[in-house]
Amino acid sequence: MPKSHEQEGYQRLPSQQSIRVFEAAARHSSFTRAGQELALTQSGVSKQIKGLETFLGVLLFNREAQHLMLTEEGKQFLRRCVQALDYLQQGVKEVKGDSGVLRLQAPPSFVVRWLIPKMELLRRAYPELELRIETTWTRTIHDRIQLQASELVIHACFDYEAPEITTELLRKEDLYVMVSPQYIAEHGCINNPLDLISKTLIHTKIDGHIHWEMWTKSLAIDHIDISRGYEFETLDMALAAAENGVGVVVCDLIYALNSLRSGRLIIPFKTRPVSGISYFLLSKGDHQLSKLQRHYCHWLKSQIAEGEQEMLLFLRNY
C-alpha cells in the first residue's frame, strides 16, 4: 500500500504542469501534438520535459530521429502520473459537484415504480452523476440500517431513530383500495367495504399484511378477513397482480398513479385518506454530505413534492 505523506507533507515533487506535459507527450508520442493539446510550443514542451528529467535524474524518453519512445523509467513514472492525475481529476469533480458516483439503497418498489421512470429527468438535471442503486429486497420495516458515509438510504418504516444516522422524512403513504376493471367484470362490483368480504385480497410478503391492517384499522372495518388472499414478495409484484385481474390491493397512491390514469386500475369507492408507513432519507450522522449528495437530495425532494401535487390534483378530478 502506498505510503501516505499527509503528516510530513509533499516537499519534493515536480510541478503539476510538467506532469501534465509529460503525460500528454507520452500519450501522443510527440512533443508537437502534446503542445497542440496544451497550447504550448514544441520547444516549450521540450523544455518542460528536460526540466522534469533533471529533477528526477533519469531520461524519460529516447529521442531517435523522428521517433519518441519512453524509457523503462519513463514507463514506470507514467503509470504513477496517470494514477495521480486521475485521482486529482476525480477530486476536482467531486468538490465542484460536477460528477461522481452516488450509492443509493432503496426499496425495490420505490426504484421500479417511481425512480426508474424519472431517471431521464435526473440525467438532464445532473448529466455527470453516476447513480449506483442497490435494491433492499429482504429489508423489513423493523430493520436497523448500516450505511457508509458515501451512500444514501431510503427506508420505509413507521419511525426511525439512531444516534449515528441523520433521518429526514420524505413522505407518508396515502393508501387506497385499488382493483382492475377486469376483476370487477369477472367477480362483481365493489361499491363499499362490505363488498370486499368475498373478494381475493393481495398482500406483500416481506412486511406481512400490513397495508390491509392499517387500512382496516384506520377505517374501523372489522368484517374483512385480511389473513386470506395471495402474497407477493414486493409491492411492485402485488400491483402487477392487481393490474392483471388477480385480486384487490391496498396501495400507496404514488406508485399506482400511472395505472389509475391509464385505467389499468381504479379506486372502486372513496374513503377518507389513510396514512401508511413513512419513507425516510438516511445519511451518516457524523458525515457532512458532499455537494453531489446535496444535489441529489434536493432533486429527490423536489420530485416527491411535485408527485404530491400531482396526486392531489388527480384525486380532486377523480
Buried (B, 14 or more C-beta within 10 A) or exposed (E): EEEEEEEEEEEEEBEEEBBBBBBBBBEBEBBEBBBBBBEBEBEBBBBBBEBBBEEBEBBBBEEEEEEBEBBEBBEEBBEEBBEBBEEEEEEEBBEEBBBBEBBBBBBBBBBBBBBEEBEEEBEEBBEEBEBEBEBBEEBEBEEEBEBEEBBBBBBBBEEBEEEEBBBEEBBBBBBBBBBBEBBBEEBEEBEEBEBBEEBBBBBBEBBBBBBBBBBBEBBEBEEBEBEEBBBBEBBBBBBBBBBEBBBBBBBBBBBBBEBBEEEBBBBBBEBEEBEBBBBBBBBBEEBEBBBBBEBBBEBBBEBBEEBBEBBEEEBEEE
